[in-house]
Amino acid sequence: MDIEITTMTCDQNDAISADNLPIEAPALQFSKNSE
């Protein structure tokens, strides 16, 4: 899964992206809070 797709579907791939992309973890949470 690409980072772009993971960011868009962070709701479902949140755990996956956080596990594979520890740097993206805070960014994903920020996006969810922004939504």
C-alpha positions as CSV (number, residue, x, y, z in Angstrom):
1,M,0.0,0.0,0.0
2,D,1.3,3.4,-0.9
3,I,1.6,6.2,1.6
4,E,-1.0,8.3,-0.3
5,I,-3.6,5.5,-0.2
6,T,-2.8,4.8,3.4
7,T,-3.3,8.5,4.3
8,M,-6.6,8.6,2.5
9,T,-7.8,5.5,4.1
10,C,-6.0,6.1,7.4
11,D,-9.3,5.1,9.2
12,Q,-8.8,1.5,8.2
13,N,-5.0,1.4,7.6
14,D,-4.2,3.5,10.6
15,A,-2.5,0.6,12.5
16,I,-0.8,-0.7,9.4
17,S,0.7,2.7,8.4
18,A,1.6,3.4,12.0
19,D,3.5,0.1,12.2
20,N,5.3,0.5,8.8
21,L,5.6,4.3,8.9
22,P,6.3,5.4,12.5
23,I,7.1,8.9,11.1
24,E,3.7,9.1,9.5
25,A,1.9,8.0,12.6
26,P,1.5,11.5,14.1
27,A,0.6,12.9,10.7
28,L,-2.2,10.3,10.3
29,Q,-3.6,11.1,13.7
30,F,-3.4,14.8,12.9
31,S,-5.4,14.2,9.7
32,K,-8.0,12.2,11.6
33,N,-8.3,15.1,14.2
34,S,-8.5,17.6,11.3
35,E,-11.5,15.6,9.9
